């Protein structure tokens, strides 16, 4: 598996992964995805195997009174590549980007029904810090996970 930063020519393949991983109404629109990737204060990491995109993660960050706080907007891995360490490595890559920006913390939302993702986050040191009701859709809430960085 090869990991690298996003390049503009990757967008089509990235959005194919989005379409496979999420169905409406949970899927980001192309426009919103382009906006996220284009932010000056963001980093998008790509995972690929033999030139085929297998997953990606998008991180954004902002200066807060307590310091720089990073947010994982999304992390997605094609179903056939899950449980092979791709998600964990993408998390390490976005954490590296957050550390490069001197972030003091990194956080994310995760669907309460996504137990495998929750186990991954907890295994990598993320702690549950709350819940966002109706985050994904009506009656579809998210857990909020945070990891403090050094």
C-alpha positions in Angstrom: 0.0 0.0 0.0 1.3 3.4 -0.9 0.3 6.7 0.9 0.6 10.2 -0.5 -0.9 13.6 -0.5 -3.8 14.4 -2.9 -3.2 15.8 -6.3 -5.9 17.5 -8.4 -6.0 14.7 -10.9 -7.1 12.4 -8.1 -10.5 13.9 -7.6 -12.5 11.6 -9.9 -11.1 8.5 -8.2 -11.6 10.0 -4.8 -15.2 10.7 -5.5 -15.7 7.2 -6.7 -14.5 6.0 -3.3 -17.0 8.5 -1.7 -19.9 7.0 -3.8 -19.0 3.4 -2.8 -18.6 4.2 0.9 -21.6 6.5 1.4 -25.1 6.5 0.0 -27.4 9.6 0.0 -28.1 11.4 2.3 -24.8 10.6 4.0 -22.6 11.3 0.9 -20.8 14.6 0.5 -21.6 16.4 -2.7 -18.9 16.8 -5.3 -19.0 20.5 -4.7 -18.6 20.2 -1.0 -15.8 17.7 -1.3 -13.9 20.0 -3.7 -14.3 22.8 -1.2 -12.9 20.7 1.6 -9.9 19.6 -0.4 -9.2 23.1 -1.6 -9.1 24.7 1.8 -5.7 26.3 2.5 -5.8 24.8 6.0 -6.5 21.2 5.0 -4.6 18.1 4.0 -6.0 15.1 2.0 -4.1 11.8 2.2 -4.6 9.1 -0.4 -4.1 5.3 0.0 -3.5 3.4 -3.2 -2.5 -0.1 -4.2 -1.0 -0.7 -7.7 -2.3 2.7 -8.8 -5.8 2.1 -7.6 -7.2 4.4 -4.9 -8.3 2.3 -1.9 -9.1 5.1 0.6 -8.5 8.7 1.7 -8.8 11.0 4.6 -9.4 14.7 4.8 -8.1 16.9 7.6 -8.8 20.5 8.3 -7.5 22.7 11.1 -8.1 26.1 12.6 -6.6 28.3 15.2 -8.6 28.4 18.5 -7.9 30.2 21.8 -6.5 27.0 23.1 -4.2 26.4 20.1 -4.6 24.8 16.7 -7.4 22.2 16.6 -7.6 19.7 13.8 -10.8 18.0 12.5 -11.0 14.8 10.4 -13.7 15.7 8.0 -13.8 12.2 6.6 -11.9 9.0 6.4 -13.0 6.4 3.9 -11.7 3.0 2.9 -13.1 0.7 0.2 -14.9 -2.2 1.7 -12.5 -4.9 0.3 -9.5 -3.0 1.9 -11.0 -2.6 5.4 -9.5 -4.5 8.3 -6.1 -4.4 6.6 -4.6 -1.4 8.4 -5.4 1.2 5.7 -7.7 3.2 8.0 -5.1 3.1 10.8 -2.3 4.3 8.5 -4.5 7.1 7.1 -5.2 8.2 10.7 -1.5 8.2 11.4 -0.9 10.3 8.2 -3.6 12.9 9.1 -2.2 13.0 12.7 1.2 13.7 11.2 -0.3 16.6 9.2 -2.0 17.9 12.4 1.3 17.7 14.3 3.0 19.6 11.5 0.5 22.4 12.1 1.3 22.2 15.8 -2.3 21.1 16.6 -3.0 20.4 20.3 -5.9 18.1 19.5 -7.6 16.3 16.7 -11.3 15.3 16.7 -13.9 13.7 14.5 -17.5 12.5 14.3 -18.3 8.8 13.9 -21.7 7.2 13.3 -22.7 5.4 16.5 -23.6 2.4 14.4 -20.0 2.1 13.0 -18.5 -0.1 15.6 -15.4 -1.1 13.6 -14.4 2.5 13.2 -15.1 3.2 16.8 -12.8 0.3 17.8 -10.1 1.7 15.5 -10.3 5.2 17.0 -10.2 3.9 20.6 -7.3 1.6 19.8 -5.4 4.5 18.4 -6.0 6.7 21.5 -9.1 8.6 20.6 -11.5 9.2 23.5 -15.3 9.6 23.4 -16.1 13.1 24.4 -19.8 13.4 23.6 -22.6 12.9 21.1 -24.1 14.9 18.3 -27.8 14.1 18.0 -29.2 13.8 14.4 -25.7 14.6 13.0 -25.9 12.4 9.9 -29.7 12.5 9.5 -32.8 12.4 11.6 -32.4 9.8 14.2 -28.8 9.1 13.1 -26.4 10.4 15.7 -22.7 10.6 15.9 -20.2 10.1 18.7 -17.5 12.7 19.0 -14.0 11.4 19.5 -10.9 13.5 20.5 -7.2 12.8 20.7 -4.9 15.2 22.4 -1.6 15.7 20.6 1.8 16.6 22.0 
